Amino acid sequence: MCARPAGAGSGVGGLRKLRVSLWVKSRDQTDDRKGNLLLRSAQEGNLRGLRRLLEKEGCNINYRDGFYWTAVMCAAYAGQAEAVRYLLSRGAAWVGVCEAQGRDAMDLAEEAGHENVVEVLRECETARPPTREPRRPPAERKFCAVCQAHYSEDTVELHERSTAHLFNRRDPLPPTRYHIPETNVGFQLMVKGGWDREAGLGPEGSGRRFPVQTILKRDQKGLGFRSDLKPKVTHFDANDPSSVAQPSEPRPRAERAVTVGKREARRREAKEKAWERDLRTYMNLDL
């Protein structure tokens, strides 16, 4: 009896899975084998082998081995100028392509002393057409009727939020608030009399619009002395009794009887000592 392969399963389904896995493994091994043949053909300068692998078998021209070597690197390090020229004509990449130690094809050719390979690489580099950036279409010129000018913003919403557009709109200023209701009789009489509520007082509207702000002066320290109070138009509410109240003066500090007694005792003791000292001095006694 034949031993069943491990993991094959039972029946036709398991045999089919085994065949698929073996086919995938053999395909990967074939790709590595083709890649190694490509690197070897480039190193030996075998143009026939290179053409067969690239043109007929469809091998990847930029295949890398475990050390990140490509066919161009192998041919350049071995001094195979024709192989390098053929690989470059097929579109092999070498600019910016480095092996594990950071060397590209030109570095390897210079290290090995193959000047002919270096010339081939330089010719290919200079003959490469410069990459042109795609031309951007000119920005669409947009006209703003409010600004009477063209603008460069991407959308209309962005332009309408710009400072230039807001300035050119010349929106009216918000109405002035006088902090009195419009139902006030005096306010209505002034409006009916032709007063412009956005202008000042007077026939030409050049007067003041708001009352003069003052600082409440309730001491005798002179004008401007320590005036750290905030100017106000109205300092008191209606019918506020504090508006006519006299400012309270600081009362003198009242000393307690105990404090007065101790102070008087110390004063008397000092007076007696001074009298005794003067008496001794007067009598010329030894101190």
Secondary structure, 3 states (H helix, E strand, C coil): CCCCCCCCCCHHHHHHHHHHHHHHHHHHHHHHHHHHHHHHHHHHCCHHHHHHHHHHCCCCCCCCCCCCCCHHHHHHHHCCHHHHHHHHHCCCCCCCCCCCCCCCHHHHHHHHCCHHHHHHHHHHHHHCCCCCCCCCCCCCCEEECCCCEEECCCCHHHHHCCHHHHHHHCCCCCCCCCCCCCCCHHHHHHHHCCCCCCCCCCCCCCCCCCCCCECCCCCCCCCCCCCCCCCECCCCCCCCHHHCCCCCCCCCCCCCHHHHHHHHHHHHHHHHHHHHHHHHHHHCCCC
